Amino acid sequence: MKVLVVDDQAANRIILRHLLLAEGHECIEAENGEEAVRFFERHQPEFVLMDIMMPVMDGYEAAEAIKGMSLGRYVPIIFLTAKTEQDSLIQCLEFGDDYLVKPISEILLKAKINAHVRTQDLTQQINAKNEELTALHDTLQQEHQMGEHVLSHAMQRSWKGCQNVRSFMSPLSTFNGDLLLLAPNPNGGVYVFLGDMTGHGLSASIGAVPVSQVFFTMCGKGRPVPEIAYELNVTLKAFLPEYMFCAATLLHLNADGATMRLWGGGLPPAYVVREGEGVVDVLQSNNLALGILSSDEFDGSAATYHFEDGDRLLLLTDGVHDVQNAQGELYGEVGVLKAIDQQSGNGFDAVLVDIERYSGSGAQKDDISLVELLARPVEQDLAELKTYESFAWTQSFRLDAACLKAPDALQAVMATLPSQIEFELARHRLQIVLTELFSNALEHGLLALDSSIKNDVNGFAEYYFIRASRLQALEEGEVSIVIAYRPECKGQELLVEVSDSGKGFDYKRIGGSKVSEQQTLAWGRGLKMVQGFGCALEFFDSGSRVQVKLPLLDSEAP
């Protein structure tokens, strides 16, 4: 160890140098306080033995300067003094760390140095731990910031403007293990997902990322509740470790607010509350939580419930049941039902006020979430449905003879199209339009079938028998389909073009302009139905190519 010895008496320095060298220490000598400060800065010793009464700068001044230069290091300063008065010794401890009374005892000097070396070692360990904790804290802060960014991005698509839903969410820590997601159905109504991930904090809330991705993608396509629940389970089963899962309630309230489809797994029951009557129905969660069962074992069946106008559905996570009072007693389902019974018309407000009263100033034990769904018409517009900027796209398909013989050729075409919200609104209409145009191209363009065959009593059976025979014998020919989305057009539109390699056909006759009223009842209504969607319909090349402009907005479905 490197020791700085400061004394204006050479004899004292010689004695101390002898004692220190005998213990294996390196000795640096200074004659006064000013020199001591200069040598300390130059040599950075680990220990200082300091005389008090010296010329130029005394020991107290030098000690104060050295302490200011230590830069957080623990460098013990032991004063060497001939004074034994209490005030003098107290002053030594105020400016330094210890003292030795002259003449210096070798045994006492050794003991003092060893004691302070142990303190020095402990200080170094503490400093190292503090640096480690600081680094861990900085890393944790960065992870929290990243986690907040990822989670906020994952949930920013949740529908904020839905007037049918009220919620209260109180996380136990910075990150919420409970998750509430809302999404409009393109065909009307609202989807609600309330989930409770295993555990608390960041590790629990990170499951929000895959859940939100699946939820919003499936809801944007207007998929049914069982299908969404199935996909959520598959995703969480693959994403989460075995000890984690997500208790959840998933539901869809239809556009008029009268009918609900609900899947529940692992959360407390949901309560149907009616004005003046209180709880009129308890909807149990009959399935295991998401992420536990394999896809073969999972049951995504959803129950259907019919509301009366003004009914309220109360959803909650088990954090509500786990609220404790001062005696450590749980609030439980009994507390929920009692609170609703006291205010039969508004269970949400009643439970919210009551759990605050029940818990008092007690510490929260779990994430708490309370959600109310009001059974009334769901108001939404296209602006609320759009979750990203529209972009134009075009897709082309060429179906040869082999493809045309496949029974699901059109389904394969529909499955490859983008899932933009605007397109999802018109998917059903597009499928009808595409089916009609494809049938005309195949049956009249390639197979040269005459619809007038259907006029006979057994005409339909004969028509489809001939169709099947000619299709089976078809070796050449193709049907091409081009679908283009044009968001810049007024009302936005899909441009659909279907063409075939045949010789064409009398599309005016097929369209019904030359048929009698009786014939129209039997056939020829398909193209009229297409025009009923507000479509602009044009034929080219003797009927072998047809274009339809299908508007997405301001269009009434039949």
N, C-alpha and C positions, 0 to 999 in steps of 0.2 A: 504494500500500500504506500502511496506517495503522501508524506506528511510535511506540512509547512510549519517550521519552528520560528517563532518571532520573539526576539528578546534583544535588548540593547547591551546586555552583558555577555561577552564572548564565552566566559566560563560556564554560564548557564546553558548556552547553546551547545557547547562541547559535551556537557553531561547528558543533555537530552539526545544529542546525536548518537552518543555511545549506546544509550539505552535502546533507542529505536533500531539502530543497525543490528543489535544483538537479537532483536525479534524479527529481523528480515525485512524491515521497512526501508523505503527510500526517504532520504532527508533533504529538504530544501530549507535554507536559512535566510532570514531577513533580520536587519538591525533595527528597524522601526516600522510603525504602522503604514507609512506611505510606501515603503519598499515592499511590505507584505502585500498590499493591494496590487502593486505592479506585478509581483511574482505570482500571485494567485491567478491573475488574468493570463499570464504567460504559461504557467505550468499546470494549471487546473488540478491541484492536489485534492485528495479525498478526505483529508483531516487537517485541522489547524490547532496548534498549541500556541496560545497568544498571551504574552506578557501585557500588563495593563499600563504601567507607568513607563512611557518611552518618549523620546524627543520627536520632533517634527509632527507626528500624529500618534495619539495614544491608542491603546488597544480597543477601547469602546468604539471610537470613530472608525478604526480599521475593520472591526467586526461588522459594523453596520454597512459599510461599503461592500464587504465580501458577501454578506447575506443578499445584498441587492444584485450581485453578479452571479449567484449560484444557479439562476435560470431553472428553478424548480427542483434542483438536486438537493439532497440532504447532505450537507457538508458540516459535520460537527465542529464546533469551536469550543475548546476547553481553555478557560482563562487560567493563567498561572499568577497567583497573588500571595503576598505576604500578609495581607489583611485578613482578620478573622471576624471583624464586626459583622453583625447581621445585615446591616444596610449595604455594606460593600459586597457581601456574598449574593444578596438579592439582585443587586445591579449586574453581577456577573451572569446570573440566569436570565435577566431581562434582555441583555445584549448578545448572549451566547447560549450554549447548551449545557455547560457544566463548568466546574472549577476544580483546581488542585491547589492546595496550600503549600507554599514553599517552607522548608526544603522539600523537594519532590520525592515521594516514596516510589521506588521502582515497582513494587507489587501493586500499589494503588493505581499508578499510571497504566500498567498493563491491564488491570481489571477494568478501568474506565474506558480504555481504547476498545477492548473486546466487547464491552456492553454497548458502546455506540456503534461498533461494526455490526452487531446483531440488529440494532435499530436501523442502521443503514441498509442492511440486506432486506429487512422487512419493507422498508420504504421503497426500495427498488422493485420488489415484488408487487407492492401495491400500485406503484406507478405503471408497471408493465400491465397489470390487470386493468387499470384505468384506461390505458391506451387501447387494450384489447376490447374493453367494453365500449369505448368511444367508437372504435372501428365497427363493432357489431351494431351499435346504435345507428351509425351513419348508413350501414348496409340495410338495416331494418327500415330506416326512414325511406331509403330509395325503393325498397321493395314495396312499402306501403304506398308510396307515390305511384309506382307502376301498377300496383294492385287497384288503387282508386281509379287510375286512368282506364285500365282494362275493364273494370266492372262498370264504371260509368258509361263507357262506350258500348258495353254489352247490353245495358239496360236503357240506353237513350231512346230506343225505338218504342219503349212502352208508351201506350196511349195515355197522354196526360189529360186530354179533354173529355174523357167519358163521364157523362153526368149520372150514370147509373151506379157508379162505384165510389164509396168513401173508404178511407183506410187510415189506420194508425199503426206505425211501426217504430219500436224502440229497441235498438240493438244493445246487446250487453257490452260490446267493445266497439272499437272503431269500425270494424267490418261486421256486416249483418249476415248471420247464417240463415235468416229468413229471406225469402225472395217473393216479391209480388210483381207479376207481369200482366199487362193488359194489351190486347190487340183487337182491332176491328176485323170482322169477317167480311171479305169482299162481297159476299152475297147477303149481308145484313147481320146485325147482332154483334155481340162482343164476346171474346174469349177471356177467361180469367184463370191465372195460374198462381196458386199460393203454395210455396214450398218451404220446408224446414230441413236444411242440410244437417248431417251429423256433426256435433261439436259446435265450436264458436270461433269467431275471428276470421282471419284471412284464409286459413286452411278450409274452413267451412264455406265461406262465401265464394271461393274460387270455382265451385261447382256451378255458379251462376252463368259462367261463360258458355259451356256446352248446352246448358238448359235453354238459355235465351236464343242461341243460334237455331236450335231445333224448333223451339216454340214459334219464333217469328217467321221462320221459313214455312213451316206447316200451316200456320194461321194465314199467312199471305196467300196461300193456295186454297184457303177455305176448306181444309181437310176436316173430317169428322173427329170428334173427341177420342174415340177408341184408337184411331190411327195415330193421333198425336201422342197419346199416352204410350202406345207401343214404341214409337220412335224415341221418345224420351227415355224409356226404360233401357232400350238397346244401347243408346249413347252413354248413359250413366253407368251401365254395367261394364262397358268397355273402358270408360274414362276414369272412374273412381277406384281407389283401392278397396279391398274386400270389406274393410271395417267401416266404410262410409256408404251412406245411402241418402235418399231424399224423400221424406214424407211429404205428400202433396195432395192437393185437391185441384182438379182441372175441370173446367166447365165451359159451356157455350150457352149464352142466353140469346134466344132468337130475336129477330128485328122488332117484333111487336111486344117483346118482354113478357110473353105469356108462357113460353115453354123453355125448359132448360134440360141440357144433357150434361150429366155429371159423372166423373170418375174420381174416386177417393181412395188413397192408400196411405195409411199410417197417421194421419192427422186426427185431432178430436172431431166429434160429430159437427155437422153444420145444422143450424137451427132456422126454421122458417117462422118468422114473426109476423103476426097479423094485427093490424090496428084494433085495439079494444079486446083482443083475445090472447095476446102473448104468444107463446110458442105453440104452434099448431102442428108442427111436424119436426121430427129429428131425423136427419139423413146421416146414417152411419157410414164410416169409412171402412169398407169391407175387404180391401185388398192390402197386400204388403206394400211397403214403400218402394219407390222407383230405384232401380239399380241393384236389387237383391236377386230377383229371379232371372233365369235365362229366358231367351225369347220363346222357347217352346213351352215354358211353364207359365209365362206371364198371361194374365187375363185383363184385357183392355176394355171389357164390356162396360158400357156406360148406362146409367139409369136415366129414365126420362121423368121429369117432374113438371106438372102444370100448375102455374101460379094463378092466384086471383090478383086483379089489378091493385097495386099498392103494397103487395107482400114484400117483405124484406128478408133476404137470406144473410145470416150471420156466419162468417167463417173465422176461424182462429187457429193459432198454433198452440202447442202445449205449454209455451211460455206463459200464457194466461192462466192455465190451471196451476202452474208452478209458483205463482206469486205467493209470498209468505207474509204473515202478520208478525207482530212483535214476539209472539209465542212460538214462532216457527211452524205454524199450521198453514197447510196449503189452501189456496182459494178454491181450486177444484171445479168440477162441473156443477156441483151443488151451488157454489157461489155465482156461477154464470146464470143458471136457471133462476135463482132467487132474484138477481139483479134485474133480469128481463121481466120477471113476474111483477116487480114493483112498478115498472114503467112498460106496460104491455105493448105500447105502440112504437117504441124506439129502443131496441136492444143494444145497438151500437153505442149510443151515448150513455145508456144505463150501465153497461159493463165497464166502459172506459172510466167513468166517474167512480164506480164502485171499487175497481182494482186499485185506483190511486188512494182511496180512503182506506182500503184494507191493508195495503202495504205500509202506509205511513211514511216514515223516514228510513225504512229498511232497505238494505242493498238488493238490487235486482239480481236474480239468479239465472235468467235465461233471456234470449231474444223474445220480445213480445210483439205479436202481430194480430191485428183485429181488422177485418174487412167486412163491409156491408154492401150487398148487391140489391139494388132496388128494381123490382119487377115492374117496369114500364117501358114504353117504346124506346129503342136505342137510336139516338140521333147521331148521324155521322155524315160526312161528305167526302168527296174524293181527295181533298187536300189533306184530310186526316189519314187517309189510307196510304198516301204516297210516303215512302220512307227513304227514297233516294231519287236522284235526278233521272228523268226519262232519257233513254237513248234509242236511236234508231237501229234496227237490225233487219237482216234479210236471211232467210233460210230456204234452201232449194232441195227438192227430193226427186229422185228418178226411180220409178217403180217398173221393173221389167216384168216379163211374163211370169217368172217364178215368184216374184214378190206379190204380183196381183192375185195369185192363187192362195196366198196366205190369208187366213180369216181375220187377222188382227193388224193388217197393213196400216190402216188409218190410226189405230191406237198407238202404233210405234211412232208415227209422224207427230202426233200430239204430245207424246212423252218427251220428245227432244226439244220442244219449244221453250223459250225463256219463261221465268216465273215472275215477271214484273207485275206489280199490283194492277196496273191499268189493263194488262192483257188478261189477268185472272178474272176481271169483271166480265169479260166477253168470251171466256173460254167455252161456255155452254153454247152460245150463239155461233161461235166459230166452228164448233164441232158439227152442228146442224148444217151450216152452210157448206162446210168441206165435204161432209157425207153426201149431200145432194149433188154437188158438182162432180165429185169423184164417181158417184153412181152413174151420172149421165155420160161422163167420159168413157167409163168402162163398158157400160151396157149398150149405149147407142153409138159411141164413137168406135170402139174396138170390136165389140161383139155384134154390132149391127142388129140389135133387138128392136122390135116394133112394139111400142106400148099399147097399141090398139088390141093386141092379143088379150089384154086384161078385160076387154069388154064382155067377153063370153062368160058364162056362169062359172066354168072351170078355168077361166083365163089366167088367174094369178098362179095357180098350180102349174099350168102349162108354161107360163112365162118363166118361172124360176127353174123349171126342169130344163128348158132350152138354155137358160143362162148358165146353169151348172155344167151342162154338156159342152157348150162352146168354150167356157172358161177352162175346163179340163183339157180341151184339145188345143188351147191357145199356145203357140210356140214362139210367136214373134209379136212385137208391139210393146208399147210402154205408155205410162201416164206420168206426166211431170207435174209437180206441185211447187209453186213459189209462194211463200208467205212473207210479207214485209210489214214492219211496224213503222209508222210515220207519225211521230209525236208532234211535228211542226204543223200538221194539217189542222184545220179548224175542227174542234171536237175530237181530234186525234182519230186515227183510223188504222185498220189492217187492210192491206192490199193483198187479195188472194187471187192467184192465177192458176188455173188447171188446164192442161192441154194434153191431147192424146195423139198418137201416130196414125189414127184411122182416117177415113175419107170425109169425115164430117157427118152431120145429120140435120134433120129439119127441126132446129131448136125452137122455131116459132110454134110449131105444132106441139112439140113436147111441152112448151111453156103454157099451152092452153089457149092460145089466141085463135085457134081454128077448130076447137072441139066443142061439142054440144055440152049443155049443162049436165046431162046424164053422164057423159064421159068424164067430165071434170070431177065428178064425185068418185070415180074409180081410179083415175090417175091424172097426172099433169099438175098436181098441186104443189110439188116440191119447190119449183122455181118461184112460184107466187109467195110461198112461205119465206124464201130467201129475201124477196123484195119487201116483205112485211117487216123485216128488221131494219128497214131504212137503207138498204144496200143499193148502190148504183151497179147495175148488172149489164155487161156488154159481152156479145159474142163476136168472134173473129174467125177467119179461115173456114167458112162454111160450118161453123159450130165446133170445130176441133180445138178451139182455144176460147176460154171464157175468163173474164176478169170481174171481180167483185170488190167494191170498196165498202168495208164493214166499219161503220162508226162505233167508237167505244163509249162516247159520252152523249148524253141527251138522246138516248135511243131506248125505246120501250120494247121489252121482250114480250112475246105473245102470252 
